[in-house]
Structures are given as structure tokens and as C-alpha cells.
Amino acid sequence: MAVALKKNQVADASVAPRWHAHAREIQKFGTVIEDLPHALGANVRVEMVKALNQLLADSITLRDMYKKHHWQVSGPTFYQLHLLFDKHFGEQVEIVDTIAERVQLLGGVTVAMGGDAAEMTKIARPPRGKEEVPVQISRLLEAHKLIIQSCLDLAEAADKAGDQGTNDLAVSDVLRPNELQSWFLSEHLVEMPLILDK
């Protein structure tokens, strides 16, 4: 049944949501804001933002790999690994956010979309399908190793550039949690008999 509306029952178009908005970018990816109240010069910030965005893309990939393996794990260690992978995923969410905020603080633009992170990451893409537990763990360990080395390189570069904030982030907020997660994972690959021989 069609309802006829009187003219005064239709809202003015100026209060309608403007949801078809398209505009130019206000800051290009790979640039930093020139005039910031920050002790570091723009050239240093450009280099730090570039390295941080690479670390961010790799961390986004690792975070998502943890969720993939959380969903797809199976076998006798299902329960333990299902919980561990989800715990590590949550910790990686925090790491990703911390890196992204540092990029923004330095006047840069963060890599943010999954597709963009997938194009930038140095971590090999796993197949869409399900893999055996040792392969899942091995993939995660390889990703951690790459990120740990990136942290060491970034910390050294930041120290030389006088960027103590990025140096601290690379070591305290990214390196140490990734080392700890690597340790938890690697212990699952130790060959240990379930029953001792007499």
C-alpha cells in the first residue's frame, strides 16, 4: 500500500547523510607531515615511517596467520593450540596497533588494509586450505624470525638516527613479545616421548 506523504513530512535534503562522498587524499602514503612539533626532522621521520610500515605489514600478516591457524588447527593438540593461537592473535592485535600509532605520531600514514599489507609483506602467503600442525607452527616461526630480525635492524637504525621512541618500540613492544611467542611455539616442535622407556 503506497503512502502519500505531504510536503512537510519529508525532511530537508541538507540533514540527510552524505554517504556517497569521494574526495582527494589529504595525505599520500609514504609521506610525512613536514611541520610537526617533533624533535626529529622530516627526513628521519620518512625513513622511520617506511621501516615501521614494513614492520606493520609483516605484523598484520602474522596476526592474520594466527587467526587462520586458530580456525584451522586439528589433531591431538587441537585444544591447546586453538587457545594458544588465539592468545597470540590478541597480542599481535596490540602490537599492530602500537606500530600504527607510532607511524601516525611521526606524521606518516599507516598501511591499513589487508590487501595493501599483503602486497607489502615479506612473509610468504600460506595456502587457503588447512595444513598439518607442524607446518602451521613452522610458518608462524618463520614469520616471527623475519619480524625479530626487522626489529633488530629497525632498533639499530632508529638509534643511529636519534629516534629513541622508535628504538624503544622496536625492542620493548615488538621484539620481546615476538621472541616470547616464538619460544611458546618452538616448544611444540620438540620431539618428546609420551611414555618413558624402562
Backbone as JSON, one array per atom type, in Angstrom:
{
  "sequence": "MAVALKKNQVADASVAPRWHAHAREIQKFGTVIEDLPHALGANVRVEMVKALNQLLADSITLRDMYKKHHWQVSGPTFYQLHLLFDKHFGEQVEIVDTIAERVQLLGGVTVAMGGDAAEMTKIARPPRGKEEVPVQISRLLEAHKLIIQSCLDLAEAADKAGDQGTNDLAVSDVLRPNELQSWFLSEHLVEMPLILDK",
  "N": [[0.84, -1.17, 0.0], [0.8, 2.03, -0.99], [1.94, 5.01, 0.51], [0.95, 8.26, 0.67], [2.88, 11.09, 1.07], [2.81, 14.17, 2.71], [4.07, 17.38, 1.78], [5.35, 18.68, 3.95], [6.15, 16.5, 5.46], [8.47, 15.38, 4.61], [11.88, 15.33, 5.11], [14.27, 17.98, 4.94], [16.79, 17.96, 2.46], [19.34, 18.66, 3.3], [19.85, 17.6, 5.8], [20.21, 14.95, 5.43], [22.24, 11.95, 5.44], [25.5, 12.15, 4.06], [26.62, 9.98, 2.2], [27.82, 9.14, -0.13], [30.36, 10.09, -0.55], [33.27, 11.26, -2.15], [36.62, 12.08, -2.49], [39.75, 13.82, -2.78], [42.86, 12.39, -1.66], [44.06, 13.37, 1.51], [46.57, 13.12, 2.51], [49.31, 11.6, 1.1], [50.32, 8.17, 0.97], [53.43, 7.18, 2.3], [54.47, 9.64, 2.74], [55.35, 12.27, 5.08], [54.05, 14.57, 7.51], [55.26, 17.75, 7.2], [55.69, 20.0, 8.98], [55.8, 19.5, 12.09], [55.35, 19.48, 15.66], [57.83, 18.16, 16.65], [60.87, 16.64, 17.66], [62.43, 15.28, 15.82], [63.68, 15.54, 12.51], [62.08, 15.9, 9.26], [63.23, 14.22, 7.28], [64.39, 12.1, 8.74], [62.08, 11.1, 9.94], [60.65, 10.23, 7.69], [62.19, 8.02, 6.86], [61.99, 6.37, 9.14], [59.22, 5.95, 9.25], [58.83, 4.55, 6.88], [60.22, 2.13, 7.43], [58.81, 1.31, 9.7], [56.25, 0.94, 8.61], [56.76, -1.27, 6.99], [57.34, -3.16, 8.94], [54.85, -3.12, 10.15], [53.14, -4.11, 8.1], [54.13, -6.72, 7.93], [53.56, -7.58, 10.53], [50.78, -7.4, 10.58], [50.21, -9.42, 8.78], [51.25, -11.66, 10.16], [49.6, -11.57, 12.42], [47.1, -12.14, 11.22], [47.66, -14.68, 10.23], [47.85, -16.12, 12.56], [45.14, -16.14, 13.34], [44.01, -17.55, 11.22], [45.23, -20.08, 11.58], [44.26, -20.63, 14.13], [41.56, -21.07, 13.57], [41.77, -23.28, 11.85], [43.27, -25.33, 12.99], [43.9, -28.74, 13.93], [43.76, -32.11, 15.28], [45.55, -34.07, 17.86], [46.52, -32.1, 19.6], [44.74, -30.1, 19.44], [43.03, -28.52, 21.23], [44.81, -27.14, 23.0], [46.46, -25.72, 21.17], [44.56, -24.31, 19.71], [43.66, -22.48, 21.63], [46.14, -21.24, 22.27], [46.96, -20.12, 19.79], [44.91, -18.24, 19.46], [45.33, -16.59, 21.66], [47.88, -15.56, 21.06], [47.17, -14.24, 18.71], [45.54, -12.16, 19.76], [47.5, -10.75, 21.2], [49.12, -9.95, 19.07], [47.36, -8.21, 17.82], [47.47, -6.02, 19.55], [50.16, -5.31, 19.21], [50.22, -4.59, 16.49], [48.55, -2.32, 16.57], [50.08, -0.62, 18.19], [52.39, -0.19, 16.61], [51.2, 1.07, 14.4], [50.21, 3.42, 15.58], [52.6, 4.69, 16.22], [53.61, 5.26, 13.67], [51.7, 7.15, 12.82], [52.11, 9.1, 14.8], [54.63, 10.02, 14.08], [53.96, 11.5, 11.94], [53.32, 10.19, 9.63], [51.58, 7.97, 7.31], [49.7, 5.14, 7.93], [50.0, 1.79, 6.71], [47.06, 0.06, 6.13], [44.92, -1.52, 5.12], [44.04, -4.94, 4.48], [44.66, -5.99, 1.92], [46.61, -4.19, 1.01], [48.6, -4.59, 2.94], [49.16, -7.25, 2.33], [50.34, -6.97, -0.18], [52.69, -5.69, 0.53], [54.04, -7.23, 2.48], [56.78, -9.3, 3.61], [56.47, -11.83, 4.34], [55.81, -15.15, 3.47], [52.91, -16.16, 1.74], [50.46, -18.26, 3.13], [48.73, -21.28, 2.02], [45.2, -21.29, 1.17], [43.88, -23.43, 2.16], [43.7, -26.03, 4.73], [46.38, -26.96, 6.88], [48.83, -29.29, 8.2], [49.6, -29.47, 11.72], [52.47, -29.24, 12.44], [53.39, -27.85, 10.19], [51.89, -25.5, 10.25], [52.89, -24.36, 12.63], [55.58, -24.12, 11.95], [55.41, -22.24, 9.84], [54.52, -20.01, 11.3], [56.71, -19.64, 13.02], [58.72, -19.0, 11.16], [57.73, -16.55, 10.25], [57.83, -15.08, 12.63], [60.63, -15.07, 12.98], [61.47, -13.47, 10.84], [60.26, -11.03, 11.54], [61.48, -10.53, 14.01], [64.15, -10.13, 13.19], [63.74, -7.85, 11.63], [63.01, -6.07, 13.63], [65.41, -5.86, 15.1], [67.05, -4.68, 13.14], [65.62, -2.29, 12.7], [65.71, -1.13, 15.26], [68.43, -0.6, 15.52], [68.86, 1.19, 13.36], [67.13, 3.25, 14.14], [68.31, 4.05, 16.52], [70.77, 5.06, 15.58], [69.76, 7.2, 14.13], [68.81, 8.8, 16.09], [66.26, 8.44, 16.99], [64.77, 7.64, 19.57], [62.29, 6.85, 20.5], [61.18, 5.16, 18.51], [63.16, 3.23, 18.56], [62.81, 2.19, 21.15], [60.17, 1.2, 20.92], [60.56, -0.79, 18.91], [62.18, -2.64, 20.27], [61.04, -3.09, 22.9], [58.19, -3.26, 22.58], [57.69, -4.8, 20.32], [59.8, -6.64, 19.52], [60.39, -8.16, 21.95], [57.82, -9.37, 22.71], [57.44, -10.93, 20.38], [59.64, -12.63, 20.47], [58.99, -14.1, 22.77], [56.56, -15.33, 21.99], [57.57, -16.9, 19.94], [59.13, -18.7, 21.37], [57.17, -20.11, 22.87], [55.87, -21.37, 20.74], [57.94, -22.89, 19.51], [58.52, -24.84, 21.37], [56.56, -26.69, 20.96], [57.45, -28.2, 18.9], [59.44, -29.84, 19.74], [60.75, -33.05, 19.92], [59.45, -35.34, 21.98], [59.06, -38.16, 23.93], [55.92, -39.62, 24.85], [55.7, -41.6, 26.69], [57.99, -42.93, 28.96], [60.79, -45.01, 28.28], [61.56, -48.08, 29.9]],
  "CA": [[0.0, 0.0, 0.0], [1.59, 3.25, -1.1], [1.52, 6.07, 1.42], [1.22, 9.59, 0.13], [3.45, 11.98, 2.07], [2.62, 15.6, 2.5], [5.34, 18.09, 1.58], [6.01, 18.97, 5.22], [6.55, 15.25, 6.1], [9.75, 14.97, 4.03], [12.96, 16.14, 5.67], [15.12, 18.77, 4.05], [17.92, 17.16, 1.98], [20.59, 19.04, 3.96], [20.08, 16.79, 7.01], [20.41, 13.56, 5.02], [23.64, 11.55, 5.47], [26.24, 12.27, 2.79], [27.36, 8.72, 2.21], [28.47, 8.87, -1.42], [31.45, 11.07, -0.61], [34.54, 10.93, -2.8], [37.46, 13.27, -2.47], [41.18, 13.55, -2.94], [43.56, 12.02, -0.43], [44.6, 14.55, 2.17], [47.99, 12.86, 2.68], [49.72, 10.42, 0.34], [51.09, 7.13, 1.64], [54.87, 7.34, 2.08], [54.87, 11.0, 3.08], [55.15, 12.7, 6.47], [53.7, 15.97, 7.68], [56.52, 18.48, 7.3], [55.81, 20.88, 10.14], [55.23, 18.89, 13.31], [56.08, 19.82, 16.89], [58.58, 16.94, 16.95], [62.31, 16.9, 17.63], [63.05, 14.64, 14.65], [63.44, 16.18, 11.22], [61.22, 15.19, 8.32], [63.97, 13.16, 6.59], [64.49, 10.96, 9.66], [60.74, 10.55, 10.11], [60.3, 9.5, 6.46], [62.87, 6.72, 6.91], [61.42, 5.57, 10.22], [57.86, 5.58, 8.85], [58.95, 3.5, 5.86], [60.59, 0.88, 8.11], [57.69, 0.94, 10.57], [55.17, 0.41, 7.77], [57.13, -2.63, 6.59], [57.12, -3.98, 10.14], [53.4, -3.17, 10.33], [52.59, -5.03, 7.1], [54.51, -8.08, 8.34], [52.85, -7.9, 11.76], [49.38, -7.64, 10.18], [50.19, -10.74, 8.16], [51.42, -12.64, 11.22], [48.36, -11.55, 13.2], [46.05, -12.85, 10.48], [48.04, -16.08, 10.13], [47.45, -16.73, 13.83], [43.69, -16.38, 13.33], [43.79, -18.65, 10.26], [45.61, -21.35, 12.21], [43.32, -20.83, 15.22], [40.35, -21.66, 13.0], [42.0, -24.48, 11.06], [44.08, -26.34, 13.66], [43.23, -30.01, 14.24], [44.65, -33.15, 15.78], [45.56, -34.32, 19.3], [46.84, -30.87, 20.37], [43.78, -29.07, 18.98], [42.54, -27.61, 22.26], [45.91, -26.29, 23.46], [46.9, -24.81, 20.11], [43.43, -23.44, 19.41], [43.73, -21.4, 22.63], [47.41, -20.53, 22.15], [46.93, -19.29, 18.58], [44.02, -17.11, 19.68], [46.02, -15.71, 22.61], [48.92, -14.85, 20.3], [46.46, -13.32, 17.82], [45.18, -10.99, 20.55], [48.73, -10.0, 21.48], [49.55, -9.31, 17.83], [46.46, -7.08, 17.6], [48.04, -4.91, 20.32], [51.43, -4.93, 18.57], [49.86, -3.88, 15.26], [48.04, -1.0, 16.94], [51.2, 0.18, 18.71], [53.21, 0.22, 15.47], [50.42, 2.01, 13.6], [50.16, 4.7, 16.27], [53.93, 5.32, 16.08], [53.66, 5.82, 12.3], [50.89, 8.37, 12.82], [52.78, 10.06, 15.66], [55.75, 10.58, 13.32], [53.43, 12.3, 10.83], [53.15, 9.35, 8.45], [50.3, 7.32, 7.03], [49.87, 3.71, 8.14], [49.38, 0.77, 5.87], [45.91, -0.29, 6.97], [44.02, -2.52, 4.53], [44.64, -6.25, 4.32], [45.23, -6.14, 0.57], [47.85, -3.4, 0.95], [49.59, -5.31, 3.75], [49.53, -8.46, 1.58], [51.27, -6.56, -1.24], [53.95, -5.21, 1.1], [54.69, -8.13, 3.43], [57.86, -10.19, 3.2], [56.1, -13.16, 4.82], [55.2, -15.97, 2.42], [51.48, -16.39, 1.93], [50.09, -19.67, 3.27], [47.59, -21.64, 1.19], [43.89, -21.07, 1.79], [43.43, -24.67, 2.8], [44.16, -26.46, 6.04], [47.69, -27.62, 6.88], [49.15, -30.04, 9.42], [50.08, -28.64, 12.83], [53.89, -28.85, 12.35], [53.55, -26.86, 9.12], [51.34, -24.25, 10.78], [53.84, -23.82, 13.6], [56.77, -23.74, 11.2], [55.11, -20.97, 9.16], [54.48, -18.94, 12.31], [58.08, -19.41, 13.47], [59.44, -18.29, 10.1], [57.25, -15.17, 10.27], [58.43, -14.45, 13.81], [62.06, -14.85, 12.74], [61.58, -12.31, 9.96], [59.89, -9.83, 12.31], [62.53, -10.31, 15.01], [65.29, -9.52, 12.5], [63.33, -6.49, 11.28], [63.07, -5.27, 14.87], [66.82, -5.6, 15.38], [67.52, -3.71, 12.14], [64.94, -1.02, 12.95], [66.23, -0.56, 16.51], [69.77, -0.06, 15.23], [68.7, 2.38, 12.5], [66.5, 4.3, 14.93], [69.32, 4.53, 17.46], [71.7, 5.9, 14.82], [69.05, 8.4, 13.68], [68.39, 9.57, 17.25], [64.82, 8.22, 17.23], [64.72, 6.72, 20.7], [60.93, 6.33, 20.62], [61.06, 4.01, 17.61], [64.08, 2.22, 19.08], [62.14, 1.57, 22.29], [59.04, 0.43, 20.4], [61.05, -1.97, 18.2], [62.71, -3.61, 21.22], [60.15, -3.41, 24.02], [56.81, -3.54, 22.21], [57.56, -5.75, 19.2], [60.8, -7.7, 19.6], [60.25, -9.05, 23.11], [56.65, -10.27, 22.6], [57.63, -11.9, 19.3], [60.56, -13.66, 20.97], [58.25, -14.94, 23.71], [55.64, -16.16, 21.22], [58.39, -17.9, 19.23], [59.51, -19.72, 22.35], [55.99, -20.94, 23.12], [55.62, -22.2, 19.55], [59.03, -23.83, 19.21], [58.45, -25.95, 22.32], [55.63, -27.69, 20.42], [58.12, -28.98, 17.86], [60.45, -30.69, 20.36], [60.35, -34.46, 19.95], [59.48, -35.81, 23.37], [58.19, -39.34, 24.05], [54.84, -39.5, 25.82], [55.93, -42.63, 27.71], [59.42, -43.18, 29.12], [61.23, -46.4, 28.18], [62.15, -48.61, 31.14]],
  "C": [[0.88, 1.24, 0.0], [1.03, 4.31, -0.17], [1.9, 7.4, 0.8], [1.71, 10.48, 1.26], [3.14, 13.42, 1.71], [3.99, 16.25, 2.41], [6.05, 18.33, 2.91], [6.41, 17.72, 5.99], [7.89, 14.74, 5.59], [10.83, 15.92, 4.55], [13.71, 16.88, 4.58], [16.34, 17.91, 3.68], [19.22, 17.5, 2.7], [20.86, 18.25, 5.23], [20.28, 15.31, 6.68], [21.9, 13.21, 5.1], [24.28, 11.69, 4.09], [27.17, 11.07, 2.68], [27.96, 8.33, 0.88], [29.66, 9.8, -1.62], [32.69, 10.48, -1.28], [35.35, 12.2, -2.83], [38.9, 12.86, -2.68], [41.75, 13.09, -1.6], [44.12, 13.3, 0.21], [46.08, 14.37, 2.54], [48.32, 11.56, 1.96], [50.5, 9.45, 1.23], [52.57, 7.33, 1.31], [55.37, 8.74, 2.38], [54.71, 11.22, 4.59], [54.76, 14.17, 6.47], [54.99, 16.72, 7.98], [56.68, 19.21, 8.63], [55.07, 20.3, 11.34], [56.01, 19.39, 14.52], [56.83, 18.58, 17.4], [60.06, 17.24, 16.8], [62.99, 16.32, 16.4], [62.69, 15.39, 13.38], [62.63, 15.3, 10.29], [61.95, 14.04, 7.63], [64.1, 11.91, 7.45], [63.12, 10.29, 9.8], [60.28, 9.77, 8.89], [60.92, 8.1, 6.5], [62.29, 5.81, 7.98], [60.01, 5.09, 9.86], [57.9, 4.46, 7.81], [59.26, 2.14, 6.51], [59.46, 0.39, 9.02], [56.53, 0.36, 9.77], [55.48, -0.99, 7.27], [56.91, -3.59, 7.76], [55.62, -4.15, 10.4], [52.76, -4.16, 9.36], [52.9, -6.48, 7.47], [53.76, -8.51, 9.6], [51.36, -8.14, 11.51], [49.25, -9.04, 9.6], [50.33, -11.84, 9.21], [50.16, -12.73, 12.08], [47.28, -12.38, 12.51], [46.36, -14.33, 10.31], [47.69, -16.81, 11.43], [45.96, -17.04, 13.85], [43.36, -17.51, 12.37], [44.09, -19.99, 10.92], [44.73, -21.65, 13.42], [42.05, -21.52, 14.71], [40.6, -23.04, 12.42], [42.82, -25.57, 11.75], [43.25, -27.59, 13.95], [44.26, -31.0, 14.79], [44.65, -33.23, 17.3], [45.84, -33.1, 20.16], [45.89, -29.74, 20.01], [43.46, -28.06, 20.07], [43.64, -26.63, 22.7], [46.31, -25.27, 22.41], [45.79, -23.85, 19.69], [43.45, -22.23, 20.36], [45.0, -20.58, 22.49], [47.41, -19.61, 20.93], [46.04, -18.07, 18.77], [44.64, -16.11, 20.66], [47.08, -14.89, 21.88], [48.3, -13.87, 19.31], [46.12, -12.03, 18.57], [46.38, -10.13, 20.88], [49.25, -9.3, 20.23], [48.64, -8.14, 17.46], [47.01, -5.84, 18.3], [49.32, -4.4, 19.68], [51.15, -4.11, 17.32], [49.4, -2.46, 15.57], [49.15, -0.09, 17.42], [52.08, 0.68, 17.57], [52.49, 1.3, 14.66], [50.37, 3.39, 14.26], [51.5, 5.42, 16.2], [54.08, 5.94, 14.7], [52.9, 7.14, 12.27], [51.55, 9.47, 13.65], [53.93, 10.76, 14.94], [55.28, 11.38, 12.11], [53.22, 11.52, 9.56], [51.74, 8.84, 8.29], [50.53, 5.82, 7.15], [49.32, 2.89, 6.98], [48.24, 0.21, 6.72], [45.05, -1.42, 6.42], [44.77, -3.83, 4.31], [45.3, -6.46, 2.97], [46.54, -5.38, 0.42], [48.95, -4.08, 1.75], [50.07, -6.56, 3.01], [50.51, -8.14, 0.45], [52.64, -6.21, -0.69], [54.73, -6.26, 1.89], [55.8, -8.96, 2.79], [57.56, -11.63, 3.62], [55.38, -13.92, 3.71], [53.74, -16.26, 2.75], [51.19, -17.88, 2.08], [48.95, -20.0, 2.31], [46.28, -21.36, 1.92], [43.44, -22.27, 2.6], [44.11, -24.94, 4.12], [45.5, -27.18, 5.91], [47.87, -28.38, 8.19], [49.75, -29.11, 10.46], [51.57, -28.28, 12.72], [54.15, -27.8, 11.27], [53.02, -25.5, 9.57], [52.35, -23.58, 11.72], [55.11, -23.34, 12.9], [56.57, -22.42, 10.47], [55.14, -19.8, 10.13], [55.89, -18.61, 12.79], [58.91, -18.66, 12.43], [59.02, -16.82, 10.06], [57.83, -14.42, 11.47], [59.9, -14.13, 13.59], [62.27, -13.62, 11.87], [61.29, -11.02, 10.73], [60.94, -9.52, 13.36], [63.74, -9.66, 14.36], [64.97, -8.09, 12.08], [63.39, -5.56, 12.49], [64.51, -4.9, 15.21], [67.37, -4.54, 14.42], [66.93, -2.33, 12.39], [65.48, -0.35, 14.21], [67.6, 0.07, 16.28], [69.69, 1.21, 14.39], [68.1, 3.54, 13.28], [67.49, 4.89, 15.92], [70.3, 5.47, 16.76], [71.07, 7.22, 14.4], [68.61, 9.28, 14.85], [66.9, 9.45, 17.57], [64.66, 7.18, 18.33], [63.33, 6.13, 20.91], [60.72, 5.1, 19.75], [61.97, 2.88, 18.06], [63.41, 1.46, 20.22], [60.97, 0.7, 21.84], [59.52, -0.88, 19.77], [61.5, -3.05, 19.19], [61.66, -4.05, 22.23], [58.78, -3.91, 23.58], [56.64, -4.58, 21.12], [58.52, -6.92, 19.33], [60.53, -8.68, 20.74], [59.0, -9.92, 23.05], [56.79, -11.31, 21.5], [58.61, -13.0, 19.71], [59.82, -14.62, 21.9], [57.28, -15.87, 22.98], [56.4, -17.25, 20.46], [58.78, -19.04, 20.15], [58.35, -20.66, 22.63], [55.72, -21.87, 21.95], [56.67, -23.28, 19.38], [59.02, -25.03, 20.16], [57.48, -27.03, 21.85], [56.28, -28.57, 19.36], [59.24, -29.86, 18.43], [59.94, -32.11, 20.4], [60.55, -34.99, 21.36], [58.55, -37.02, 23.45], [57.11, -39.11, 25.1], [55.0, -40.49, 26.97], [57.43, -42.89, 27.76], [59.7, -44.67, 28.97], [61.85, -46.83, 29.49], [63.34, -49.46, 30.83]]
}
